[in-house]
Amino acid sequence: MSKLPQTPTLPAEHEPTSAAEIIQTLAAGEPTGDGEPTELSIGEVAPGKFFFPEDTGLLNRDVPVPSSGADRWRDRVMGVKPESAVVVVPPRTQPQPEPITPEAERAQLYNRALQSLTEKYNKPLWRPTLTLSQGSELLEYIIGMELARENRTISEEDVDMDIMFNLLLYFWGHEKCPYDLTRGIYLYGEAGVGKTFVFDCFATLLREIAPPAEQMRVIPTEDMMDEVSVKKSFAALTPYKFGLLTMDDLGREERVAQAYSERRDGFAHLLTFRYRQFVQNRLKTHFTSNLLPKQLESPEHYGTVLGDRFKQWTQCIHYQGRSKRNKSTLHHG
């Protein structure tokens, strides 16, 4: 209940005639004996017997003045809903997430990087559905039949069966393989010891048991450069940019390229492209060669940059044996 400000009392001989004067008189109240104004509440009877209705809104400026009938008809025509019918729904506030801490941010970044690198470098290796024993029997059968074409038999002198078995473990993705399963093979040795024969046998085996993406081609590097010479375009090397490939007799291509320096650059571009595929997609490339690994970095062959890359994307295996060129007209590396 609030006290209204004191308003000077009208003279006794002056009787309020207008509504404004009546309201002003009621608002002021009758003075008490101590000079304080009489407290007046809305809806009470003033000492002067005047009743002050509570719904007039004249004392409370916050109370809306009732609209007239004309106002209500105008609102209906204009489609304005009365305030009492308007339901105001307060906006739903979404809970604000807690600010991420530096430790949590570092943990998220680490987990994302670890997952991405795991998918990149630990791609599941294809493994044959055949057992290792079955694969060994098939490989031995292939070796025997290929040698029978030359009237030869399997022996330690002709075929290094230890390396053949280790390579079988390698192509099987076996955990006991002594070689790095993620890098290619650089098989080097003297001319005629059977390096090409080794990869020809595995290429035959993979054609029979592996899906197309895991099958291997064995292509002499000299034949690659012959195609460039015939087609007069480096586009001839495009088919050798992808897929599992063995570049046979690495170094022999220089016979074709030495008269045309730009062709040598084209072969170097192919090597560089496949090296990048190894780094990005783990695409493996195998090689056979008469060149020692240390010779690859010499300026006469592939230079320091390319020569050093051979160490990164391949592992060197020395294949020894007595040359059998004089026993056969077939070329076996």
Secondary structure, 3 states (H helix, E strand, C coil): CCCCCCCCCCCCCCCCCCHHHHHHHHHHCCECCCCCECCCCCCCECCCCCECCCCCCCCCCCCCCCCCHHHHHHHHHHCCCCHHHCCCCCCCCCCCCCCCCHHHHHHHHHHHHHHHHHHHHCCCCCCCCCCHHHHHHHHHHHHHHHHHCCCCCCCCCCCCHHHHHHHHHHHHCCCCCCCCCCCEEEEECCCCCCHHHHHHHHHHHHHHHCCHHHCEEEEEHHHHHHHHHHHCCHHHHHHHCCCEEEEEEECCCHHHHCCCHHHHHHHHHHHHHHHHHHHHHCCCEEEEECCCHHHHHCCCCCHHHHHHHHHHHEEEEECCCCCCHHHCCCCCC
